Amino acid sequence: MVTRRFVLSSLALATAAAALPVSLSAMAPTSDRPKLLIFDVNETLLDLGKLQQAVNQEFQSETAFKQWFGLLLQYSLVDTVTGNYHNFGQIGDAALDMLAQALGQPARPAAHKKEILTLITELPPHPDIIPGLTALQKAGFRMVTLTNSPDATVKKQMAYASLTGFFEQLLSIDSLKRYKPHPETYHSTCQQLKVAPAQAMLIAAHGWDTAGAQLAGLQAAFISRPGQQVYPLAPAPTLTGPTLPDIARQLIG
């Protein structure tokens, strides 16, 4: 027999259930949430549009920047594999020479190449970055950067973009002399911050970077900026979203 008390209890449960969120946080249990967020810098935090425009204009080609950036990444990996380290600025300079040769153009004078490469320290943040970092900072997440650029460069970049205050440390691979996605770059960061790899999350807009972090035992969040893709032969990122606030909402719950 259905009693009045049973009906009232059922109504109360239904009301409480209706008040719950439609979907649970993508991170699920609090224990799975990272204790440390490690941010890539170039293209993830900073908009490379100014540098892209300068390189394309210099070489009179709409694909020049893409070619140059590809050479920069390719030969940073060559240096890592062979142990013949040069910093990112040196490889960027050499990549400009290689690009000129590939396009059948004369090599640019050293001073002119320096002017172009200096633009990497004068880049604005993507519009979503400050709102996303603010939300994560308010939620109490520890945050650091990890970039392939030299120490001096990342400090100038963060100061120019007014992002320094969001981060506990501005880290570079420069002292390690191995480029991401080498596993040691991620492990060294975790060791410095005294966090186990499984308790750290890399946030990046590069599929090669998120793949490297996950294969090194970290969690990873992929910001799917236009033109960027995840590597399908690597584990799927822990989180994916079109902007940093989207990632932040999934982390905070």
PyMOL commands that set and color helices and strands:
alter all, ss='L'
color gray80, all
select helices_A, chain A and resi 4-19+30-32+49-59+64-82+88-102+110-121+129-138+151-160+164-166+183-192+197-199+207-215+244-252
alter helices_A, ss='H'
color red, helices_A
select strands_A, chain A and resi 36-39+142-147+169-172+200-204+219-223+239-241
alter strands_A, ss='S'
color yellow, strands_A
deselect
rebuild
show_as cartoon
